[in-house]
Amino acid sequence: YISAITYAKVNDTEYKGGKGRKFGKVAFNEDGSINLDAKYSSDGKDEPVFAEAGTYTVVLKADGYPDLTIEVTK
C-alpha cells in the first residue's frame, strides 16, 4: 500500500504529484510505522510533515486501494 500512495493530505496541506508519490517513502519508516520526524525538502529548506505536537488527520489515496483516513498524534 505504501508504495502505491499517489496523494496525501495532512490536515490542510496537500501532497500531490511528485510529492504525493514520495509521501509513503517520506512519512513511513521501513517497518510501516509513521515517521513523526518526516520532512520534505522544498526550495532548499526542510518542511516537517508533522511540525508540532498535536493530532493530525491524514488522508491517503493509493492506486488500486480504497482511500484511507487516519489520525496521527505526535
LUMLUMDREN-2810 file (N, C-alpha, C; in Angstrom, 1 decimal):
<atoms>
<atom><aa>Y</aa><ch>A</ch><at>N</at><xx>0.8</xx><yy>-1.2</yy><zz>0.0</zz></atom>
<atom><aa>Y</aa><ch>A</ch><at>CA</at><xx>0.0</xx><yy>0.0</yy><zz>0.0</zz></atom>
<atom><aa>Y</aa><ch>A</ch><at>C</at><xx>0.9</xx><yy>1.3</yy><zz>0.0</zz></atom>
<atom><aa>I</aa><ch>A</ch><at>N</at><xx>1.9</xx><yy>1.3</yy><zz>0.9</zz></atom>
<atom><aa>I</aa><ch>A</ch><at>CA</at><xx>2.7</xx><yy>2.5</yy><zz>1.0</zz></atom>
<atom><aa>I</aa><ch>A</ch><at>C</at><xx>3.3</xx><yy>2.9</yy><zz>-0.3</zz></atom>
<atom><aa>S</aa><ch>A</ch><at>N</at><xx>3.8</xx><yy>1.9</yy><zz>-1.1</zz></atom>
<atom><aa>S</aa><ch>A</ch><at>CA</at><xx>4.5</xx><yy>2.3</yy><zz>-2.4</zz></atom>
<atom><aa>S</aa><ch>A</ch><at>C</at><xx>3.5</xx><yy>2.7</yy><zz>-3.4</zz></atom>
<atom><aa>A</aa><ch>A</ch><at>N</at><xx>2.2</xx><yy>2.4</yy><zz>-3.2</zz></atom>
<atom><aa>A</aa><ch>A</ch><at>CA</at><xx>1.1</xx><yy>2.8</yy><zz>-4.2</zz></atom>
<atom><aa>A</aa><ch>A</ch><at>C</at><xx>0.5</xx><yy>4.1</yy><zz>-3.9</zz></atom>
<atom><aa>I</aa><ch>A</ch><at>N</at><xx>0.9</xx><yy>4.8</yy><zz>-2.8</zz></atom>
<atom><aa>I</aa><ch>A</ch><at>CA</at><xx>0.3</xx><yy>6.1</yy><zz>-2.5</zz></atom>
<atom><aa>I</aa><ch>A</ch><at>C</at><xx>0.6</xx><yy>7.1</yy><zz>-3.6</zz></atom>
<atom><aa>T</aa><ch>A</ch><at>N</at><xx>-0.4</xx><yy>7.9</yy><zz>-4.0</zz></atom>
<atom><aa>T</aa><ch>A</ch><at>CA</at><xx>-0.3</xx><yy>8.9</yy><zz>-5.1</zz></atom>
<atom><aa>T</aa><ch>A</ch><at>C</at><xx>-0.7</xx><yy>10.3</yy><zz>-4.6</zz></atom>
<atom><aa>Y</aa><ch>A</ch><at>N</at><xx>-1.3</xx><yy>10.3</yy><zz>-3.4</zz></atom>
<atom><aa>Y</aa><ch>A</ch><at>CA</at><xx>-1.8</xx><yy>11.6</yy><zz>-2.9</zz></atom>
<atom><aa>Y</aa><ch>A</ch><at>C</at><xx>-1.9</xx><yy>11.5</yy><zz>-1.4</zz></atom>
<atom><aa>A</aa><ch>A</ch><at>N</at><xx>-1.6</xx><yy>12.5</yy><zz>-0.7</zz></atom>
<atom><aa>A</aa><ch>A</ch><at>CA</at><xx>-1.8</xx><yy>12.6</yy><zz>0.8</zz></atom>
<atom><aa>A</aa><ch>A</ch><at>C</at><xx>-2.2</xx><yy>14.0</yy><zz>1.2</zz></atom>
<atom><aa>K</aa><ch>A</ch><at>N</at><xx>-3.0</xx><yy>14.1</yy><zz>2.2</zz></atom>
<atom><aa>K</aa><ch>A</ch><at>CA</at><xx>-3.3</xx><yy>15.3</yy><zz>2.8</zz></atom>
<atom><aa>K</aa><ch>A</ch><at>C</at><xx>-3.1</xx><yy>15.2</yy><zz>4.3</zz></atom>
<atom><aa>V</aa><ch>A</ch><at>N</at><xx>-2.4</xx><yy>16.1</yy><zz>4.9</zz></atom>
<atom><aa>V</aa><ch>A</ch><at>CA</at><xx>-2.1</xx><yy>16.2</yy><zz>6.3</zz></atom>
<atom><aa>V</aa><ch>A</ch><at>C</at><xx>-2.8</xx><yy>17.5</yy><zz>6.8</zz></atom>
<atom><aa>N</aa><ch>A</ch><at>N</at><xx>-3.9</xx><yy>17.3</yy><zz>7.6</zz></atom>
<atom><aa>N</aa><ch>A</ch><at>CA</at><xx>-4.7</xx><yy>18.5</yy><zz>7.9</zz></atom>
<atom><aa>N</aa><ch>A</ch><at>C</at><xx>-5.0</xx><yy>19.3</yy><zz>6.6</zz></atom>
<atom><aa>D</aa><ch>A</ch><at>N</at><xx>-4.5</xx><yy>20.5</yy><zz>6.5</zz></atom>
<atom><aa>D</aa><ch>A</ch><at>CA</at><xx>-4.8</xx><yy>21.3</yy><zz>5.3</zz></atom>
<atom><aa>D</aa><ch>A</ch><at>C</at><xx>-3.7</xx><yy>21.3</yy><zz>4.2</zz></atom>
<atom><aa>T</aa><ch>A</ch><at>N</at><xx>-2.7</xx><yy>20.5</yy><zz>4.4</zz></atom>
<atom><aa>T</aa><ch>A</ch><at>CA</at><xx>-1.5</xx><yy>20.5</yy><zz>3.5</zz></atom>
<atom><aa>T</aa><ch>A</ch><at>C</at><xx>-1.7</xx><yy>19.3</yy><zz>2.6</zz></atom>
<atom><aa>E</aa><ch>A</ch><at>N</at><xx>-1.7</xx><yy>19.6</yy><zz>1.3</zz></atom>
<atom><aa>E</aa><ch>A</ch><at>CA</at><xx>-1.9</xx><yy>18.5</yy><zz>0.3</zz></atom>
<atom><aa>E</aa><ch>A</ch><at>C</at><xx>-0.5</xx><yy>18.2</yy><zz>-0.3</zz></atom>
<atom><aa>Y</aa><ch>A</ch><at>N</at><xx>-0.3</xx><yy>16.9</yy><zz>-0.5</zz></atom>
<atom><aa>Y</aa><ch>A</ch><at>CA</at><xx>0.9</xx><yy>16.4</yy><zz>-1.2</zz></atom>
<atom><aa>Y</aa><ch>A</ch><at>C</at><xx>0.4</xx><yy>15.6</yy><zz>-2.4</zz></atom>
<atom><aa>K</aa><ch>A</ch><at>N</at><xx>0.6</xx><yy>16.2</yy><zz>-3.6</zz></atom>
<atom><aa>K</aa><ch>A</ch><at>CA</at><xx>0.1</xx><yy>15.6</yy><zz>-4.8</zz></atom>
<atom><aa>K</aa><ch>A</ch><at>C</at><xx>1.2</xx><yy>15.6</yy><zz>-5.8</zz></atom>
<atom><aa>G</aa><ch>A</ch><at>N</at><xx>1.0</xx><yy>15.0</yy><zz>-6.9</zz></atom>
<atom><aa>G</aa><ch>A</ch><at>CA</at><xx>2.0</xx><yy>14.9</yy><zz>-8.0</zz></atom>
<atom><aa>G</aa><ch>A</ch><at>C</at><xx>3.3</xx><yy>14.2</yy><zz>-7.4</zz></atom>
<atom><aa>G</aa><ch>A</ch><at>N</at><xx>4.4</xx><yy>14.7</yy><zz>-7.7</zz></atom>
<atom><aa>G</aa><ch>A</ch><at>CA</at><xx>5.7</xx><yy>14.0</yy><zz>-7.2</zz></atom>
<atom><aa>G</aa><ch>A</ch><at>C</at><xx>5.7</xx><yy>13.9</yy><zz>-5.7</zz></atom>
<atom><aa>K</aa><ch>A</ch><at>N</at><xx>5.3</xx><yy>14.9</yy><zz>-5.0</zz></atom>
<atom><aa>K</aa><ch>A</ch><at>CA</at><xx>5.3</xx><yy>14.8</yy><zz>-3.5</zz></atom>
<atom><aa>K</aa><ch>A</ch><at>C</at><xx>4.3</xx><yy>13.8</yy><zz>-3.0</zz></atom>
<atom><aa>G</aa><ch>A</ch><at>N</at><xx>3.2</xx><yy>13.6</yy><zz>-3.7</zz></atom>
<atom><aa>G</aa><ch>A</ch><at>CA</at><xx>2.2</xx><yy>12.6</yy><zz>-3.3</zz></atom>
<atom><aa>G</aa><ch>A</ch><at>C</at><xx>2.8</xx><yy>11.2</yy><zz>-3.5</zz></atom>
<atom><aa>R</aa><ch>A</ch><at>N</at><xx>3.5</xx><yy>11.0</yy><zz>-4.6</zz></atom>
<atom><aa>R</aa><ch>A</ch><at>CA</at><xx>4.1</xx><yy>9.7</yy><zz>-4.9</zz></atom>
<atom><aa>R</aa><ch>A</ch><at>C</at><xx>5.2</xx><yy>9.4</yy><zz>-3.9</zz></atom>
<atom><aa>K</aa><ch>A</ch><at>N</at><xx>5.9</xx><yy>10.4</yy><zz>-3.4</zz></atom>
<atom><aa>K</aa><ch>A</ch><at>CA</at><xx>7.0</xx><yy>10.2</yy><zz>-2.5</zz></atom>
<atom><aa>K</aa><ch>A</ch><at>C</at><xx>6.6</xx><yy>10.1</yy><zz>-1.0</zz></atom>
<atom><aa>F</aa><ch>A</ch><at>N</at><xx>5.3</xx><yy>10.4</yy><zz>-0.8</zz></atom>
<atom><aa>F</aa><ch>A</ch><at>CA</at><xx>4.8</xx><yy>10.5</yy><zz>0.6</zz></atom>
<atom><aa>F</aa><ch>A</ch><at>C</at><xx>5.0</xx><yy>9.3</yy><zz>1.4</zz></atom>
<atom><aa>G</aa><ch>A</ch><at>N</at><xx>4.8</xx><yy>8.1</yy><zz>0.8</zz></atom>
<atom><aa>G</aa><ch>A</ch><at>CA</at><xx>5.0</xx><yy>6.8</yy><zz>1.5</zz></atom>
<atom><aa>G</aa><ch>A</ch><at>C</at><xx>6.4</xx><yy>6.7</yy><zz>2.0</zz></atom>
<atom><aa>K</aa><ch>A</ch><at>N</at><xx>7.4</xx><yy>7.0</yy><zz>1.1</zz></atom>
<atom><aa>K</aa><ch>A</ch><at>CA</at><xx>8.8</xx><yy>6.9</yy><zz>1.5</zz></atom>
<atom><aa>K</aa><ch>A</ch><at>C</at><xx>9.2</xx><yy>7.9</yy><zz>2.5</zz></atom>
<atom><aa>V</aa><ch>A</ch><at>N</at><xx>8.6</xx><yy>9.1</yy><zz>2.5</zz></atom>
<atom><aa>V</aa><ch>A</ch><at>CA</at><xx>9.0</xx><yy>10.1</yy><zz>3.4</zz></atom>
<atom><aa>V</aa><ch>A</ch><at>C</at><xx>8.3</xx><yy>10.0</yy><zz>4.8</zz></atom>
<atom><aa>A</aa><ch>A</ch><at>N</at><xx>7.0</xx><yy>9.7</yy><zz>4.8</zz></atom>
<atom><aa>A</aa><ch>A</ch><at>CA</at><xx>6.2</xx><yy>9.7</yy><zz>6.0</zz></atom>
<atom><aa>A</aa><ch>A</ch><at>C</at><xx>6.2</xx><yy>8.4</yy><zz>6.8</zz></atom>
<atom><aa>F</aa><ch>A</ch><at>N</at><xx>6.7</xx><yy>7.3</yy><zz>6.2</zz></atom>
<atom><aa>F</aa><ch>A</ch><at>CA</at><xx>6.6</xx><yy>6.0</yy><zz>6.8</zz></atom>
<atom><aa>F</aa><ch>A</ch><at>C</at><xx>8.0</xx><yy>5.4</yy><zz>6.9</zz></atom>
<atom><aa>N</aa><ch>A</ch><at>N</at><xx>8.3</xx><yy>4.7</yy><zz>8.1</zz></atom>
<atom><aa>N</aa><ch>A</ch><at>CA</at><xx>9.5</xx><yy>4.0</yy><zz>8.3</zz></atom>
<atom><aa>N</aa><ch>A</ch><at>C</at><xx>9.5</xx><yy>2.7</yy><zz>7.5</zz></atom>
<atom><aa>E</aa><ch>A</ch><at>N</at><xx>10.6</xx><yy>2.0</yy><zz>7.4</zz></atom>
<atom><aa>E</aa><ch>A</ch><at>CA</at><xx>10.7</xx><yy>0.7</yy><zz>6.7</zz></atom>
<atom><aa>E</aa><ch>A</ch><at>C</at><xx>9.8</xx><yy>-0.3</yy><zz>7.3</zz></atom>
<atom><aa>D</aa><ch>A</ch><at>N</at><xx>9.5</xx><yy>-0.2</yy><zz>8.6</zz></atom>
<atom><aa>D</aa><ch>A</ch><at>CA</at><xx>8.7</xx><yy>-1.2</yy><zz>9.3</zz></atom>
<atom><aa>D</aa><ch>A</ch><at>C</at><xx>7.2</xx><yy>-0.9</yy><zz>9.1</zz></atom>
<atom><aa>G</aa><ch>A</ch><at>N</at><xx>6.8</xx><yy>0.2</yy><zz>8.4</zz></atom>
<atom><aa>G</aa><ch>A</ch><at>CA</at><xx>5.5</xx><yy>0.6</yy><zz>8.2</zz></atom>
<atom><aa>G</aa><ch>A</ch><at>C</at><xx>4.9</xx><yy>1.6</yy><zz>9.3</zz></atom>
<atom><aa>S</aa><ch>A</ch><at>N</at><xx>5.7</xx><yy>1.9</yy><zz>10.3</zz></atom>
<atom><aa>S</aa><ch>A</ch><at>CA</at><xx>5.3</xx><yy>2.8</yy><zz>11.3</zz></atom>
<atom><aa>S</aa><ch>A</ch><at>C</at><xx>5.4</xx><yy>4.3</yy><zz>10.7</zz></atom>
<atom><aa>I</aa><ch>A</ch><at>N</at><xx>4.7</xx><yy>5.2</yy><zz>11.3</zz></atom>
<atom><aa>I</aa><ch>A</ch><at>CA</at><xx>4.8</xx><yy>6.6</yy><zz>10.8</zz></atom>
<atom><aa>I</aa><ch>A</ch><at>C</at><xx>6.0</xx><yy>7.3</yy><zz>11.4</zz></atom>
<atom><aa>N</aa><ch>A</ch><at>N</at><xx>6.7</xx><yy>8.0</yy><zz>10.5</zz></atom>
<atom><aa>N</aa><ch>A</ch><at>CA</at><xx>7.9</xx><yy>8.7</yy><zz>10.8</zz></atom>
<atom><aa>N</aa><ch>A</ch><at>C</at><xx>7.4</xx><yy>10.1</yy><zz>11.3</zz></atom>
<atom><aa>L</aa><ch>A</ch><at>N</at><xx>7.4</xx><yy>10.4</yy><zz>12.6</zz></atom>
<atom><aa>L</aa><ch>A</ch><at>CA</at><xx>6.9</xx><yy>11.6</yy><zz>13.1</zz></atom>
<atom><aa>L</aa><ch>A</ch><at>C</at><xx>7.9</xx><yy>12.8</yy><zz>12.8</zz></atom>
<atom><aa>D</aa><ch>A</ch><at>N</at><xx>9.1</xx><yy>12.4</yy><zz>12.4</zz></atom>
<atom><aa>D</aa><ch>A</ch><at>CA</at><xx>10.1</xx><yy>13.5</yy><zz>12.1</zz></atom>
<atom><aa>D</aa><ch>A</ch><at>C</at><xx>10.2</xx><yy>13.7</yy><zz>10.6</zz></atom>
<atom><aa>A</aa><ch>A</ch><at>N</at><xx>9.3</xx><yy>13.2</yy><zz>9.8</zz></atom>
<atom><aa>A</aa><ch>A</ch><at>CA</at><xx>9.3</xx><yy>13.3</yy><zz>8.3</zz></atom>
<atom><aa>A</aa><ch>A</ch><at>C</at><xx>9.4</xx><yy>14.7</yy><zz>7.9</zz></atom>
<atom><aa>K</aa><ch>A</ch><at>N</at><xx>10.3</xx><yy>14.9</yy><zz>6.8</zz></atom>
<atom><aa>K</aa><ch>A</ch><at>CA</at><xx>10.5</xx><yy>16.3</yy><zz>6.3</zz></atom>
<atom><aa>K</aa><ch>A</ch><at>C</at><xx>10.6</xx><yy>16.2</yy><zz>4.8</zz></atom>
<atom><aa>Y</aa><ch>A</ch><at>N</at><xx>10.0</xx><yy>17.2</yy><zz>4.1</zz></atom>
<atom><aa>Y</aa><ch>A</ch><at>CA</at><xx>10.2</xx><yy>17.3</yy><zz>2.7</zz></atom>
<atom><aa>Y</aa><ch>A</ch><at>C</at><xx>11.1</xx><yy>18.5</yy><zz>2.4</zz></atom>
<atom><aa>S</aa><ch>A</ch><at>N</at><xx>12.0</xx><yy>18.3</yy><zz>1.5</zz></atom>
<atom><aa>S</aa><ch>A</ch><at>CA</at><xx>12.9</xx><yy>19.4</yy><zz>1.1</zz></atom>
<atom><aa>S</aa><ch>A</ch><at>C</at><xx>12.2</xx><yy>20.2</yy><zz>0.0</zz></atom>
<atom><aa>S</aa><ch>A</ch><at>N</at><xx>12.0</xx><yy>21.5</yy><zz>0.2</zz></atom>
<atom><aa>S</aa><ch>A</ch><at>CA</at><xx>11.4</xx><yy>22.4</yy><zz>-0.8</zz></atom>
<atom><aa>S</aa><ch>A</ch><at>C</at><xx>12.1</xx><yy>23.7</yy><zz>-0.8</zz></atom>
<atom><aa>D</aa><ch>A</ch><at>N</at><xx>12.5</xx><yy>24.1</yy><zz>-2.0</zz></atom>
<atom><aa>D</aa><ch>A</ch><at>CA</at><xx>13.2</xx><yy>25.4</yy><zz>-2.1</zz></atom>
<atom><aa>D</aa><ch>A</ch><at>C</at><xx>14.4</xx><yy>25.6</yy><zz>-1.2</zz></atom>
<atom><aa>G</aa><ch>A</ch><at>N</at><xx>15.1</xx><yy>24.5</yy><zz>-1.0</zz></atom>
<atom><aa>G</aa><ch>A</ch><at>CA</at><xx>16.3</xx><yy>24.5</yy><zz>-0.2</zz></atom>
<atom><aa>G</aa><ch>A</ch><at>C</at><xx>16.1</xx><yy>24.4</yy><zz>1.3</zz></atom>
<atom><aa>K</aa><ch>A</ch><at>N</at><xx>14.9</xx><yy>24.3</yy><zz>1.7</zz></atom>
<atom><aa>K</aa><ch>A</ch><at>CA</at><xx>14.7</xx><yy>24.1</yy><zz>3.2</zz></atom>
<atom><aa>K</aa><ch>A</ch><at>C</at><xx>13.8</xx><yy>22.9</yy><zz>3.5</zz></atom>
<atom><aa>D</aa><ch>A</ch><at>N</at><xx>14.0</xx><yy>22.4</yy><zz>4.7</zz></atom>
<atom><aa>D</aa><ch>A</ch><at>CA</at><xx>13.2</xx><yy>21.2</yy><zz>5.1</zz></atom>
<atom><aa>D</aa><ch>A</ch><at>C</at><xx>11.9</xx><yy>21.7</yy><zz>5.7</zz></atom>
<atom><aa>E</aa><ch>A</ch><at>N</at><xx>10.8</xx><yy>21.1</yy><zz>5.2</zz></atom>
<atom><aa>E</aa><ch>A</ch><at>CA</at><xx>9.5</xx><yy>21.4</yy><zz>5.8</zz></atom>
<atom><aa>E</aa><ch>A</ch><at>C</at><xx>9.0</xx><yy>20.1</yy><zz>6.5</zz></atom>
<atom><aa>P</aa><ch>A</ch><at>N</at><xx>8.8</xx><yy>20.2</yy><zz>7.8</zz></atom>
<atom><aa>P</aa><ch>A</ch><at>CA</at><xx>8.3</xx><yy>19.0</yy><zz>8.5</zz></atom>
<atom><aa>P</aa><ch>A</ch><at>C</at><xx>6.8</xx><yy>18.7</yy><zz>8.1</zz></atom>
<atom><aa>V</aa><ch>A</ch><at>N</at><xx>6.5</xx><yy>17.4</yy><zz>8.0</zz></atom>
<atom><aa>V</aa><ch>A</ch><at>CA</at><xx>5.2</xx><yy>16.9</yy><zz>7.8</zz></atom>
<atom><aa>V</aa><ch>A</ch><at>C</at><xx>4.3</xx><yy>17.1</yy><zz>9.0</zz></atom>
<atom><aa>F</aa><ch>A</ch><at>N</at><xx>4.9</xx><yy>16.7</yy><zz>10.1</zz></atom>
<atom><aa>F</aa><ch>A</ch><at>CA</at><xx>4.2</xx><yy>16.9</yy><zz>11.4</zz></atom>
<atom><aa>F</aa><ch>A</ch><at>C</at><xx>5.0</xx><yy>17.8</yy><zz>12.3</zz></atom>
<atom><aa>A</aa><ch>A</ch><at>N</at><xx>4.7</xx><yy>19.1</yy><zz>12.1</zz></atom>
<atom><aa>A</aa><ch>A</ch><at>CA</at><xx>5.6</xx><yy>20.2</yy><zz>12.6</zz></atom>
<atom><aa>A</aa><ch>A</ch><at>C</at><xx>5.6</xx><yy>20.3</yy><zz>14.2</zz></atom>
<atom><aa>E</aa><ch>A</ch><at>N</at><xx>4.4</xx><yy>20.2</yy><zz>14.7</zz></atom>
<atom><aa>E</aa><ch>A</ch><at>CA</at><xx>4.3</xx><yy>20.4</yy><zz>16.2</zz></atom>
<atom><aa>E</aa><ch>A</ch><at>C</at><xx>3.5</xx><yy>19.3</yy><zz>16.8</zz></atom>
<atom><aa>A</aa><ch>A</ch><at>N</at><xx>3.6</xx><yy>19.2</yy><zz>18.2</zz></atom>
<atom><aa>A</aa><ch>A</ch><at>CA</at><xx>2.8</xx><yy>18.2</yy><zz>18.9</zz></atom>
<atom><aa>A</aa><ch>A</ch><at>C</at><xx>1.3</xx><yy>18.5</yy><zz>18.6</zz></atom>
<atom><aa>G</aa><ch>A</ch><at>N</at><xx>0.6</xx><yy>17.4</yy><zz>18.5</zz></atom>
<atom><aa>G</aa><ch>A</ch><at>CA</at><xx>-0.9</xx><yy>17.5</yy><zz>18.3</zz></atom>
<atom><aa>G</aa><ch>A</ch><at>C</at><xx>-1.4</xx><yy>16.3</yy><zz>17.5</zz></atom>
<atom><aa>T</aa><ch>A</ch><at>N</at><xx>-2.6</xx><yy>16.4</yy><zz>17.1</zz></atom>
<atom><aa>T</aa><ch>A</ch><at>CA</at><xx>-3.3</xx><yy>15.3</yy><zz>16.3</zz></atom>
<atom><aa>T</aa><ch>A</ch><at>C</at><xx>-3.5</xx><yy>15.8</yy><zz>14.9</zz></atom>
<atom><aa>Y</aa><ch>A</ch><at>N</at><xx>-3.1</xx><yy>15.0</yy><zz>14.0</zz></atom>
<atom><aa>Y</aa><ch>A</ch><at>CA</at><xx>-3.2</xx><yy>15.3</yy><zz>12.5</zz></atom>
<atom><aa>Y</aa><ch>A</ch><at>C</at><xx>-4.1</xx><yy>14.3</yy><zz>11.9</zz></atom>
<atom><aa>T</aa><ch>A</ch><at>N</at><xx>-5.0</xx><yy>14.8</yy><zz>11.0</zz></atom>
<atom><aa>T</aa><ch>A</ch><at>CA</at><xx>-5.8</xx><yy>14.0</yy><zz>10.1</zz></atom>
<atom><aa>T</aa><ch>A</ch><at>C</at><xx>-5.1</xx><yy>13.8</yy><zz>8.8</zz></atom>
<atom><aa>V</aa><ch>A</ch><at>N</at><xx>-4.8</xx><yy>12.5</yy><zz>8.5</zz></atom>
<atom><aa>V</aa><ch>A</ch><at>CA</at><xx>-4.1</xx><yy>12.2</yy><zz>7.3</zz></atom>
<atom><aa>V</aa><ch>A</ch><at>C</at><xx>-5.0</xx><yy>11.4</yy><zz>6.3</zz></atom>
<atom><aa>V</aa><ch>A</ch><at>N</at><xx>-5.2</xx><yy>11.9</yy><zz>5.1</zz></atom>
<atom><aa>V</aa><ch>A</ch><at>CA</at><xx>-5.9</xx><yy>11.2</yy><zz>4.1</zz></atom>
<atom><aa>V</aa><ch>A</ch><at>C</at><xx>-5.0</xx><yy>10.7</yy><zz>3.0</zz></atom>
<atom><aa>L</aa><ch>A</ch><at>N</at><xx>-5.1</xx><yy>9.4</yy><zz>2.7</zz></atom>
<atom><aa>L</aa><ch>A</ch><at>CA</at><xx>-4.2</xx><yy>8.8</yy><zz>1.8</zz></atom>
<atom><aa>L</aa><ch>A</ch><at>C</at><xx>-5.0</xx><yy>8.2</yy><zz>0.6</zz></atom>
<atom><aa>K</aa><ch>A</ch><at>N</at><xx>-4.5</xx><yy>8.4</yy><zz>-0.6</zz></atom>
<atom><aa>K</aa><ch>A</ch><at>CA</at><xx>-5.0</xx><yy>7.7</yy><zz>-1.8</zz></atom>
<atom><aa>K</aa><ch>A</ch><at>C</at><xx>-3.9</xx><yy>6.9</yy><zz>-2.4</zz></atom>
<atom><aa>A</aa><ch>A</ch><at>N</at><xx>-4.2</xx><yy>5.7</yy><zz>-2.8</zz></atom>
<atom><aa>A</aa><ch>A</ch><at>CA</at><xx>-3.3</xx><yy>4.8</yy><zz>-3.4</zz></atom>
<atom><aa>A</aa><ch>A</ch><at>C</at><xx>-3.9</xx><yy>4.1</yy><zz>-4.6</zz></atom>
<atom><aa>D</aa><ch>A</ch><at>N</at><xx>-3.2</xx><yy>3.9</yy><zz>-5.7</zz></atom>
<atom><aa>D</aa><ch>A</ch><at>CA</at><xx>-3.7</xx><yy>3.2</yy><zz>-6.8</zz></atom>
<atom><aa>D</aa><ch>A</ch><at>C</at><xx>-4.1</xx><yy>1.8</yy><zz>-6.4</zz></atom>
<atom><aa>G</aa><ch>A</ch><at>N</at><xx>-5.3</xx><yy>1.4</yy><zz>-6.8</zz></atom>
<atom><aa>G</aa><ch>A</ch><at>CA</at><xx>-5.8</xx><yy>0.0</yy><zz>-6.6</zz></atom>
<atom><aa>G</aa><ch>A</ch><at>C</at><xx>-6.4</xx><yy>-0.2</yy><zz>-5.2</zz></atom>
<atom><aa>Y</aa><ch>A</ch><at>N</at><xx>-6.4</xx><yy>0.8</yy><zz>-4.3</zz></atom>
<atom><aa>Y</aa><ch>A</ch><at>CA</at><xx>-6.9</xx><yy>0.7</yy><zz>-2.9</zz></atom>
<atom><aa>Y</aa><ch>A</ch><at>C</at><xx>-7.9</xx><yy>1.7</yy><zz>-2.6</zz></atom>
<atom><aa>P</aa><ch>A</ch><at>N</at><xx>-8.8</xx><yy>1.4</yy><zz>-1.7</zz></atom>
<atom><aa>P</aa><ch>A</ch><at>CA</at><xx>-9.8</xx><yy>2.5</yy><zz>-1.2</zz></atom>
<atom><aa>P</aa><ch>A</ch><at>C</at><xx>-9.0</xx><yy>3.6</yy><zz>-0.5</zz></atom>
<atom><aa>D</aa><ch>A</ch><at>N</at><xx>-9.6</xx><yy>4.8</yy><zz>-0.5</zz></atom>
<atom><aa>D</aa><ch>A</ch><at>CA</at><xx>-9.0</xx><yy>5.9</yy><zz>0.3</zz></atom>
<atom><aa>D</aa><ch>A</ch><at>C</at><xx>-9.0</xx><yy>5.6</yy><zz>1.7</zz></atom>
<atom><aa>L</aa><ch>A</ch><at>N</at><xx>-8.0</xx><yy>6.1</yy><zz>2.4</zz></atom>
<atom><aa>L</aa><ch>A</ch><at>CA</at><xx>-7.8</xx><yy>5.8</yy><zz>3.8</zz></atom>
<atom><aa>L</aa><ch>A</ch><at>C</at><xx>-7.6</xx><yy>7.1</yy><zz>4.6</zz></atom>
<atom><aa>T</aa><ch>A</ch><at>N</at><xx>-8.4</xx><yy>7.3</yy><zz>5.7</zz></atom>
<atom><aa>T</aa><ch>A</ch><at>CA</at><xx>-8.2</xx><yy>8.4</yy><zz>6.6</zz></atom>
<atom><aa>T</aa><ch>A</ch><at>C</at><xx>-7.8</xx><yy>7.9</yy><zz>8.0</zz></atom>
<atom><aa>I</aa><ch>A</ch><at>N</at><xx>-6.7</xx><yy>8.5</yy><zz>8.5</zz></atom>
<atom><aa>I</aa><ch>A</ch><at>CA</at><xx>-6.2</xx><yy>8.1</yy><zz>9.8</zz></atom>
<atom><aa>I</aa><ch>A</ch><at>C</at><xx>-5.9</xx><yy>9.3</yy><zz>10.6</zz></atom>
<atom><aa>E</aa><ch>A</ch><at>N</at><xx>-5.8</xx><yy>9.1</yy><zz>11.9</zz></atom>
<atom><aa>E</aa><ch>A</ch><at>CA</at><xx>-5.3</xx><yy>10.2</yy><zz>12.8</zz></atom>
<atom><aa>E</aa><ch>A</ch><at>C</at><xx>-4.0</xx><yy>9.8</yy><zz>13.4</zz></atom>
<atom><aa>V</aa><ch>A</ch><at>N</at><xx>-3.1</xx><yy>10.8</yy><zz>13.3</zz></atom>
<atom><aa>V</aa><ch>A</ch><at>CA</at><xx>-1.7</xx><yy>10.6</yy><zz>13.8</zz></atom>
<atom><aa>V</aa><ch>A</ch><at>C</at><xx>-1.5</xx><yy>11.6</yy><zz>15.0</zz></atom>
<atom><aa>T</aa><ch>A</ch><at>N</at><xx>-1.0</xx><yy>11.2</yy><zz>16.1</zz></atom>
<atom><aa>T</aa><ch>A</ch><at>CA</at><xx>-0.8</xx><yy>12.0</yy><zz>17.2</zz></atom>
<atom><aa>T</aa><ch>A</ch><at>C</at><xx>0.7</xx><yy>12.1</yy><zz>17.5</zz></atom>
<atom><aa>K</aa><ch>A</ch><at>N</at><xx>1.3</xx><yy>13.3</yy><zz>17.5</zz></atom>
<atom><aa>K</aa><ch>A</ch><at>CA</at><xx>2.7</xx><yy>13.5</yy><zz>17.8</zz></atom>
<atom><aa>K</aa><ch>A</ch><at>C</at><xx>2.9</xx><yy>14.0</yy><zz>19.2</zz></atom>
</atoms>
